[in-house]
Amino acid sequence: PSGASSYENNLKLVSDVRRVVDELDPKKYSPQMEVGFTGDIQTGLEEREALASDMQFITILCLTLILAVIVWYYRSFRALLLLGTPMLLGLAASLAITYFAIGYLNTATAFLSSIIAGNGINFMIIMAARFFEEIRKEGHEDLDSALRQSVLSTAHSTLIAAAGAAIAYGSLSIAGFRGFRQFGLIGGVGMLLCWFATFAVGPALIAFLHRRSPLGTRKTSEGKHRISRFVAWVVTHHPRKILVGSLIVSSLAFLTILRWSFDPFEYDFRNLRNRVSKERGSAKLSNRVDQIFSLPSDPTPVVVDRLDRVQAVREAILSAPDAPFIIGDVKTLYQFLPTDQEAKLKVLADLRRLIDGKIDFLPKKDRDLLEEYRPPESLKVLDLEDIPEAVARPFTEADGTRGRVLYVYRHKKESLLNGRYLLKFSSFLRGIEVPDTQMIATGQPMIFADMITAVLHDGVRVTALSFFGLLAMLLIVYRGRRESLAVMMSVVVGTGWMLGFAALFDLKLNFLNFVVIPIGLGISVDYGANILNRYRLEGPGRMETVMRSTGGAVFLCALTTIIGYATLITSTNMALQTFGVMADLGEICCIFTAEVTMTALIVWMDRRRESLG
């Protein structure tokens, strides 16, 4: 007697039924007998258990890989303590706030730990990289000067990155789906807390470790900067070619997106379910069950406000023009009552009178037999209250009211896992109108239809809010269009390339991975902002120096973020897998446009301005 979303009650229900089945010992009836569970409750439990298992595995895998990359990059285990501590503090604080503010994680937010870890460590990477650079330049003994310079020169750019990510996450607050609003809250708070932990704890941690044993004195990571040195040389020697190539790729991406945009959404929900359940669990068994019965086992409830209008609602649904193509049948409690009861009772009364008039003339043996079949005096018109409890239970409300609930069955040849049919089915039910009657269709089909509608409706609004929010922030921070547009160009072009690759490989958007677009805009600001801020400190004509130093740190930031997303691909949930794939495509494209396209644009504009005097 609870909602199907109540995990504890669902678990108890399945456990109780399983205990009864075990007590019956099915094998004693036949050694080949197997008992399986299916339906929304069992499927929901399997999905939840798989999600919890995935969340634990993905979080551990993500942290392990990120910390391993740090050790590989710096060739020092002390780097784990230096770079990992602020990130872990920020992550723990964000999860603590989630616990007290929300109290739980859901399908949309369960994997945020890996995303926060992958992004949140970037702030400390940038600060530490600048400290290593300063300590080698200033000398090992001048810790205070190097630390002060590293903090002052990176606080601004990393704060812009954190604010950009928070704005992008915050754009999800206008989404109609509560899971996305919670996603935005947790992610945005997580980014800000990781930044705060970096500058609250990071400098003290650097000072503590450096005084015990000097940091950054060995140039062990110089080999890892070969890519940055190559990129620095390319962007400073061939900026025009890079811009032309980027323009060509952007044009191709636009043409690809144009065709894909007419059908970008994944409507086959079977491609978004848990792979284990689909292949071996209740989802697979459900397909076999549907073949057994003439009607599907997952009807949609419709509640009517007046009992005397239930039959009219049923007739209205069945007589609708599109009904034969959309629905299978409509069941009400009234269908369990005999039809034409008054006329049948009249016939039975006539039989009773005939029997009573002739029975005395019959032999005792025939008289006893006739009395056995004589219609009893107690016969009456049956109503809903006379229907047995076991039959009436699905049509009975919590307060005991019977009959106001009816069930609409989907078409036998259609599946509610087909999003297009689901939208058609929900639209059909909500389009039924009966005079002087209020009716509400409810259940999972209607909820999922609303989720699809919300994603399609909110996707553009959320992305637009993220874009204009980030643009406004950059214009305010840099107080000029040149720097703001340079950073925004790298983000937008990178996101466009991501969508182009998604279109090329026919990757579809779904109710989970569509958030990659707005949050990808915000997270990618990180790369351009850090490079641009260092360039402003160095001055015009120093892009090669910037890329040789900050470029390597920014690449490492992108690498940790890519790892955070890549771990999602290991999930058994296919929707999470697509999230990881699309997010990684976005990160790869955005780090390229930030470190190559944006820097080439800045170099080209500087040289053009010099040539014009």
N, C-alpha and C positions, 0 to 999 in steps of 0.2 A: 504493500500500500504506500508507494512512494514514487517520485519521479524517476524516469529511466536514467537520469544523469547522476543519481545518488550512488556513488561508487561503493560505499560500505553496504548498503542494502542490496545492491546488485550482486556483490561478492557473496553475501549471505544466502541470497536466493539460489545462486548456482551451486554453492556448497551444500545447501540443504537437498537440492534435487540430486546432486551427485551422490550424496550419502544414501538416499533412498534407492538409487539405481544400484549402488554397490551392495546394499543389503539384499537386494533381489538376486544378486549373483547371476547376471545374464548368461554366463558360460554354461550354467547347469541346464539351461533350456536348449542351447546349441553351442558347441565349441566354436563355431564360426560367427556367432553373434557379436556385433560391435555396437556400442552406444556412443553417439556423438551429439554435441550440443551446437546449435546455431541460433540465428536471430540477432536482433540489435543489441540485446544485453550482453550476450556471450561475445559477439564481435567487438563491442565497446571495451569489454574487459581485456580481450586479447590485444587490442590496439593500445590500451593504456599501459599494460605490462610491457609491451614491446617498446613503447616510448620511454618508459622509465629506465629500462635496460639500456636503450640507445643513449639516453642522456648521460648516464653514468660512464658508459664506455667512451662516448665522444668527448666528454669533459676531460677525462683522464688522458685520452689519446692526444687531445689538443694541447694540454699543458705539457705533456711529455715531449711532443714534437717541437713546440715553441722553445722550450728550455734546451732541447738538444741542438736546435739551430743556433741558439745563442752561444752555447759552448763551442760549436763548430766554427762560428764566425769569429769569436774572440779568442778561441783556444785557451779558455780559462774557466774553471769551475766557479771562481769568485763572481764571474759575470752573472751566474744564476741568481746569487743573492742580491747583487746590485740591481739588476734589471727586473727580476721576478718579484721582489718584495713589494714595491709600490703597486704593481698590477694586481697581485693577490690581495692586498689590502683593499684596493678599490673594488675588486670583484666581490670580496666577502661583504663589504659594506653595502654594495648594491643589492646583494641577495638578502641581507638582513632587512633592508628597507622594504624589499619585495615581500618578505615574510610578514612584517608588521602592517604594511599598507594594503596588500592584496591577500596574502595568506596562502597562495598556491601558484604553481606554474601550470600552463596549459599547452596544447599542441603548438600554438604559435610562439610561446615564450620558453619552452623547455630547453631549447638549445642555445639560448642567449649567453650562457656561460662561456661557450667557446668563442662566440663573436666578441664579447666584451674582453676576454683574455687576449684574443688576437689583435684587437684594436687598442686596448687600454695600455699595452706595453710600449706602444709607439712613443709616448711622451718621454718615458725614461730613456729610450734608445736615443732620441734626439739630444737630450740633455747630456747623457754620458758621452756620446760621440763628440760633442763640442768640448766637454771637459778634457777628454783624452787629447784632443787637438791643442787645447790651450796649455795643458800641463807639459806637453812636449815642446811647445813654443816658449813658454815662460821659464821652465825649469822645475825640477821636482820640488824644490824647497818653497816655492811661492804658491802654496795650496790655496790660501784665501783669495788671491787675485784671480787665479784660474777658475775657482769655484764661483766667485762672484760674476765673472764674465760669462761663464757658461749658463748660469741661471738667468742673468739679465738678457742675454742674446737669444734664448730659446723660450722664455716664458710667454712672450707675445705670440710667436708663431704657433706654439702648441696650444695656447688658449684659443686662438682662432680655430684651430683644428677641432678642439673639444667642443667649442660653441657651434661650429658647423655641424658636427655629428649630432649634437643635442637638438639643433633646429630641425635637422632631417628626421630624427626620431620623433621629435615633438609634432611634426606635421601629421603623424598618424593619430593624433588626438582627435582629429575631426572625422576619423573613420567611423562608420556605423557599427562595425563589428568590434565588440568589446575586447576580444583577444588581441586585435591590432592596437587598440588604445593602450592596453597593458604592455604590449611589445614596445611601443614608443616610450612609455614611462620608464620601464626598466632599462632599456638601452640608453636613453638620454641621461638618466641619472647615473648609470654605470660609467659613461664616458666622462662626465664631469667629476665624478668621485675618483676615477683613475688619474685624472689630471691633478686634482687636489692632493691625492696621496703622493704623486710624483714630486710635487714641489714642497710638500709638507715634510716628507720623509727622505726623499732622494738626496738632497744636499747633505743632510746629516749622515746618511749612509755612505755617501762618497767620502766624506771627511773621515769617518770612522775606519773604513777599509783602507784608505790611502795612508793614514798615519800608521797603521799596522804594517802595511807593505805597499809601496807606491804603485798606483794604478797608471796604466797607459804608457809606461816607459818602454815597453817592447812593441815594436811595430809588427806584431804577429798577424794583424789582419790586413796588412797592406796588399797581400795577394788577392784578397777578396775585392779590392777596389779596382781591379783591372777593367771590369765592365764599366765602372763609373768613369775611369780615365778614357776609355774608348768612346763612350757616349759624349764626354766633354769635348773630345777632339772632333767628333762628327758634327755636333751641333754648332760649334764655333767655326768650322771650315765649310760646312754645307747647309746652312740654315734654309736657303731658298729651295733646295732640292727636297729637304724634309717637309717643308710647308706644302710644296706642290704634291708630294706623295701623300701627305695627310689629307689634303683636299680631295685627291682622287679616291682614297679609301673611304672618306666620309661620304662622298657622292654615291659610291657603290653601296655603302651601308644604308643610305637613305632610300635608294631604289629597292633594296631588299626588304627594308622595313615597310615600305609603302604597300607591297604585296601582302606581307605578313600581317599588317595591321587590320586587315579585313576579317581575319580569323585568328587572333592571338591567344585565345583562351582555351585551356584544356577542359573539354566537356566530358571526357571519359573518366569518371571518378575511380574506375578500377586501376588507373595508372597513378593514383594518388594514395592508395591504401597501403597497409603494411604488407610487405612481400610474403612474409611467412604465413600470415592469415589467408592471403589470397591463394597461396600454393598448397597449404596443408591444413589450414585451420577452418574456422566456422564459415568464412566467406566461400571457400571451396565447397563445403558441405551444403551451404545454402542453395547453390546452383542445382544440386541433386534433389534437394527437397522440393524446389519449385517445379520439378518435372513430375512429382508424385500427385500433386493436387490440381484440381481444375482451376482454382484461383490462387494467386500469389499469397504468401504468408505474411505480407507486410502491408496491411491496409492503412489508409490515412483516416484518422478520426475527424468527424465533423460534428460540432455541438450546436444544437438548435435551441433557441430561447423558449419556445413553446412546444409542449408535447403534442398538441393537436395539429401542429404544422410539420411534423416529421415526415409523414407520408407525402405531403405536398413537396417537400424539399427533395425527397427521393425521386419523385416523378419528374421534377424540374431538371434534376441532374441527368436522369436517363433519357429524357426527351430532348435534351439540348442537341443542336445540329451536329456538333463535333463529337458527341459522346461515344459513338461506336468506334471511333478511331483513337480515343484517348483513354477511356476507362474500360475496366472489365465488368464490374457490377457494383451495386450499392446494397449493403445489408443493413437492416434495421431489426430491432427486437420484435416489431409487429409481425415479421415474417414467420415467427415461431408460433403464432396464433392461428387457429383454423379460420378459413375464410367463410363468409356467409353463415355465421353461427346461428342467427335468428331463424333463417330458413331451414337449416339442418335440424335445429331443436324442434321446429314445428313438425317436420317429417318424423322425428323420433317420438314425439308426443302422439302422433297419429298411430304409429306402430304400437306404442304402449296401449292405446285404447283398443286397438284391434285384438291384441293379445289378451287384454283383460276381459274382453267380451267373449272370447272363445275358449279360454284356458280351462274352464270348469268342465268342458265336454270331452277333454282329452284324457287318455290313460295316464296314470301317475308317472310312468317312465317318461312319456313325452312331455308331461306338464313340468317335471323337474328340469328337463333339458331346456324347455322354452323359458322358464323363469331365470335360468342362468344367463340367457342372452337378452332378457327383457331390459330395455333402456331404463335406468334407475330414475327415481323421482328427483334425485339431487342434482341432475344435470342442469347447468346454467351457462350463461355467456361467460367465457373466460376472458380475463383481462391480463395486463402485464404482470400483475402481482402473483398470478397463478403459475407463471413460468418458473421452472426449477432454478434454484440459485446457480448451479453449475453452468446452466445455459445463459442466464441473464447477467452473469458477472461482468463480461466485457462491456455491457451496455449500462452498467450501474455506476452512478457517480458516488463520490465519497460520502455524501449526506444521505445515500440510500435511494435517491431519485432514479427511476428506471426509464429508459426509452428515449431520452433526448439526445443520445449519442448514436450516430450512424457511421458506417465504415465504407469508404470508397476504395475500391480495388483498382490498381493499375491495370493497363492492358496486358494480357498474357504475353504478348510478343515484345513488350517494351520493358526497359529496366530503369529503375530510379537512379541507377549509377550513371545513366546517360544524362548529362547536364541539360542538353537541349530539350529532351523529353520532360525532364523534371520541371523546367521553366514553363513548358507548355501545359503540363499537368496542373501545376500550382495556379497558373493564370486562368485555366479553365474553371477550377473550383472557385476561385475568388470572383470569377465573372458571373456566377450563378446568382440570380436575384429572385426572391419569392416575396410577393406583397405581404406586408404586415409581419415580416419574419426577419429575425437576425440570426445569422449562422456564421460560425468561425471554423475554418479548417485549420487543424493543428498537426503536430507530429514532426518527425525528422524531415520528411520531404519538403514541407513548407519552410522549415528553418534553413535547410540547405539552399532552397531556391532564393530565400532572402539573402543568404550569404553571397551567392553568385551575383545577385543584383547589386548588393552593397559593394563588392569588389569592383564590378564594372563601373559603378557610379562613383565610388570613392577614389579609384585608381588615378584618374585624371586630376581630381581636386587635390589629393594628397601630394602628387608629384608637382603640381603647379605651386602649391604652398611651400614645399621644400625648395624648389628652384628660386622663387622670388624672395623667400626668407633668407636664403644663402646669399643671393645677389645683394639684397639690402644690407646684410651684415658686412660683406666685403666692401661695399661702397662707403659705409660708415667707418670701417676700420682703416682702409687705405686712403680715404678722402680723395679719391681720384679714380677715373674710369679706366685708365691704362692698366694698372696693376689688378684691379678688380676683374676686368674683362679677361685679362690673361689667365688668371686662376680659373675663372668660371668657364672660359673656353676649353681648358684642358679637361674639366669635369664633364661638361656637356658633350664634347667630342668623344671622350672615353666612354660615356654612357651610351652614346649613339652607336659606337662600334660594338659595344656589348650587345645591344639589341639587334644590330646587324648580324652578328655571329649567331645569336639566338634564332633569328629568322632563317639564316642559312642552314642551320642544323635542325630546323623545325622544332625548337624548344618552345613549349607553350607556357604561358602565364597561368598560375592557379591561385587559389585563395590563400596560399602561403608565400609563394616566391615573388608575388608582385611587389612586395615591400622592398625587394632588392633595388628597384629603381629609385625611390625617394631616399632611402638610407644610403645607397651607393653614392648619390650626389654629395651627401654630407660627409661621409667618411673619406671620399676622394679629395676633398678640399685639403685634407691633411698634407698630401704630397706637394701640391702646388704652393700652399702657404709657407711651408718650411723652406722650400727652395727660394721662393720669392723674397722672404724676409732676410735670408742670408745674402741674397743678391743685393738687397737694399743696403745692408751693412757694408758689403764689400765695395759697392759702387759700380757704375757702368764699365763695360769692358772686362769684367772679372768673372764671367760666367764659367770659364774653364776651371778656375780656382774653386768656385762654388760647387761645381759638379764633382770635382775630385774629393771634396771634403763632405759636404752635406749630402751629396748625391748618393754616396754609399750608405749612409744612415737611413735615408729615405727608402732606398731599395730594401734594406733590412726590415723597415716598418711594413712595407708592402708584403714582404715574404711572410712575416708573422701573421698578417691579416689573411693572406691567401691560405696559410696552413689552417687558421681557425675555420675558414669556410670549407676547406677541402675535407676536414674530418666529418662534415655533415654527409658527404657522399657515402660514407661507410654505414649510414643508417639503413635499417630495414624498411623505414617509411619512405616510399617513393617520392612523396611530396618534398620531404627534407632533402632527398638526393638532388632533385631539380633545383632547390634553393641553393645548395652548395655549388652546383655546376654554374648556374647563372651568376652567382656572386663572385666566383673565381674568375669567370670571363670578364666581369666588370672591373675587378681589381687589376687584372693583367692589362686590360685596355687603358685604365686610368693611370696606372704607374707609367705606362709608355707615353701617353699624351702629356703627362706632367713633366717627365724627365727628358723627353725628346721634343715633342711638338711645342709645348709651352716655352721651353728654353730656347728653341730655335726661333720662335716668334719674337721673344724678347731681344735676342741677338740681332735679328733682322731689323727690328724697329730701332734699336740703338744705332746701328750702322746707317740706316736710312736717315735718321735724324741728324747724324754727323755729316752725311753727304749733302744735306739741305742747308747746312750751316748752323 
